[in-house]
Amino acid sequence: MIEHLIILLLGLSLAIAWGISEWFRRKERQIKVNRYLNYQQKKRHTKLDTVIAYLTPKKPS
C-alpha cells in the first residue's frame, strides 16, 4: 500500500515537473517567434522608408 503511494507521488511529481518544463519551453519558443516577427517588421519598415525617401522629390537647397 505504501509502495503504491510512493510510486503515485513519484509519478505525480514527474508529471508536474514535465508540465512546468514544457510550459517554459513553449514560452521560450513564443519569445523567439515574437523576436523574429519584430525583426522582420522592422526590416520591412526600413525598406519601405528607403523606398519612400527615394521616391519623394528632393527640395532644392
C-alpha atoms as an extended CHARMM CRD file, in Angstrom:
* protein
*
        61  EXT
         1         1  MET       CA              0.0000000000        0.0000000000        0.0000000000  PROA      1               0.0000000000
         2         2  ILE       CA              2.7570000000        2.4540000000        0.9810000000  PROA      2               0.0000000000
         3         3  GLU       CA              4.7630000000        1.4750000000       -2.1090000000  PROA      3               0.0000000000
         4         4  HSD       CA              1.7720000000        2.3540000000       -4.2750000000  PROA      4               0.0000000000
         5         5  LEU       CA              1.5300000000        5.7700000000       -2.6490000000  PROA      5               0.0000000000
         6         6  ILE       CA              5.2530000000        6.3980000000       -3.1630000000  PROA      6               0.0000000000
         7         7  ILE       CA              5.0200000000        5.3740000000       -6.8340000000  PROA      7               0.0000000000
         8         8  LEU       CA              1.9300000000        7.5430000000       -7.2470000000  PROA      8               0.0000000000
         9         9  LEU       CA              3.6940000000       10.5450000000       -5.7060000000  PROA      9               0.0000000000
        10        10  LEU       CA              6.7760000000        9.9980000000       -7.8600000000  PROA      10              0.0000000000
        11        11  GLY       CA              4.6300000000        9.7970000000      -10.9840000000  PROA      11              0.0000000000
        12        12  LEU       CA              2.7160000000       12.9080000000       -9.9840000000  PROA      12              0.0000000000
        13        13  SER       CA              5.8790000000       14.9160000000       -9.2830000000  PROA      13              0.0000000000
        14        14  LEU       CA              7.3540000000       13.7420000000      -12.5840000000  PROA      14              0.0000000000
        15        15  ALA       CA              4.2160000000       14.8440000000      -14.4470000000  PROA      15              0.0000000000
        16        16  ILE       CA              4.2740000000       18.2360000000      -12.7190000000  PROA      16              0.0000000000
        17        17  ALA       CA              7.9760000000       18.7280000000      -13.4990000000  PROA      17              0.0000000000
        18        18  TRP       CA              7.4090000000       17.7680000000      -17.1450000000  PROA      18              0.0000000000
        19        19  GLY       CA              4.4610000000       20.1680000000      -17.4040000000  PROA      19              0.0000000000
        20        20  ILE       CA              6.4880000000       23.0500000000      -15.9840000000  PROA      20              0.0000000000
        21        21  SER       CA              9.4300000000       22.3650000000      -18.3040000000  PROA      21              0.0000000000
        22        22  GLU       CA              7.0690000000       22.0950000000      -21.2970000000  PROA      22              0.0000000000
        23        23  TRP       CA              5.4530000000       25.4010000000      -20.3370000000  PROA      23              0.0000000000
        24        24  PHE       CA              8.8560000000       27.0970000000      -20.1540000000  PROA      24              0.0000000000
        25        25  ARG       CA              9.8780000000       25.5930000000      -23.4920000000  PROA      25              0.0000000000
        26        26  ARG       CA              6.7170000000       26.8980000000      -25.1730000000  PROA      26              0.0000000000
        27        27  LYS       CA              7.1500000000       30.3150000000      -23.5900000000  PROA      27              0.0000000000
        28        28  GLU       CA             10.7750000000       30.4580000000      -24.8030000000  PROA      28              0.0000000000
        29        29  ARG       CA              9.6960000000       29.4730000000      -28.3210000000  PROA      29              0.0000000000
        30        30  GLN       CA              6.9670000000       32.1220000000      -28.2920000000  PROA      30              0.0000000000
        31        31  ILE       CA              9.5440000000       34.7420000000      -27.2640000000  PROA      31              0.0000000000
        32        32  LYS       CA             11.8120000000       33.6520000000      -30.1380000000  PROA      32              0.0000000000
        33        33  VAL       CA              8.9270000000       33.8230000000      -32.6250000000  PROA      33              0.0000000000
        34        34  ASN       CA              7.9190000000       37.2910000000      -31.4030000000  PROA      34              0.0000000000
        35        35  ARG       CA             11.5130000000       38.4900000000      -31.5960000000  PROA      35              0.0000000000
        36        36  TYR       CA             11.7860000000       37.1890000000      -35.1720000000  PROA      36              0.0000000000
        37        37  LEU       CA              8.4830000000       38.8040000000      -36.1900000000  PROA      37              0.0000000000
        38        38  ASN       CA              9.5420000000       42.1320000000      -34.6720000000  PROA      38              0.0000000000
        39        39  TYR       CA             12.8420000000       41.8920000000      -36.5490000000  PROA      39              0.0000000000
        40        40  GLN       CA             11.0470000000       41.1830000000      -39.8310000000  PROA      40              0.0000000000
        41        41  GLN       CA              8.6380000000       44.0600000000      -39.2330000000  PROA      41              0.0000000000
        42        42  LYS       CA             11.4920000000       46.4940000000      -38.5350000000  PROA      42              0.0000000000
        43        43  LYS       CA             13.3730000000       45.2760000000      -41.6060000000  PROA      43              0.0000000000
        44        44  ARG       CA             10.3200000000       45.7220000000      -43.8190000000  PROA      44              0.0000000000
        45        45  HSD       CA              9.6760000000       49.1350000000      -42.2930000000  PROA      45              0.0000000000
        46        46  THR       CA             13.1870000000       50.3650000000      -43.0450000000  PROA      46              0.0000000000
        47        47  LYS       CA             12.9400000000       49.0710000000      -46.6330000000  PROA      47              0.0000000000
        48        48  LEU       CA              9.6570000000       50.9400000000      -47.0420000000  PROA      48              0.0000000000
        49        49  ASP       CA             11.2130000000       54.0940000000      -45.5860000000  PROA      49              0.0000000000
        50        50  THR       CA             14.1040000000       53.8070000000      -48.0460000000  PROA      50              0.0000000000
        51        51  VAL       CA             11.7230000000       53.4750000000      -50.9980000000  PROA      51              0.0000000000
        52        52  ILE       CA              9.6200000000       56.4280000000      -49.8210000000  PROA      52              0.0000000000
        53        53  ALA       CA             12.7260000000       58.5730000000      -49.3100000000  PROA      53              0.0000000000
        54        54  TYR       CA             13.9070000000       57.6350000000      -52.8080000000  PROA      54              0.0000000000
        55        55  LEU       CA             10.5740000000       58.4320000000      -54.4570000000  PROA      55              0.0000000000
        56        56  THR       CA              9.8250000000       61.7250000000      -52.6960000000  PROA      56              0.0000000000
        57        57  PRO       CA             11.0530000000       64.7250000000      -54.6570000000  PROA      57              0.0000000000
        58        58  LYS       CA             14.0800000000       66.4140000000      -53.1390000000  PROA      58              0.0000000000
        59        59  LYS       CA             13.7560000000       70.0530000000      -52.1070000000  PROA      59              0.0000000000
        60        60  PRO       CA             16.3430000000       72.2720000000      -53.8000000000  PROA      60              0.0000000000
        61        61  SER       CA             18.6650000000       73.7170000000      -51.1610000000  PROA      61              0.0000000000
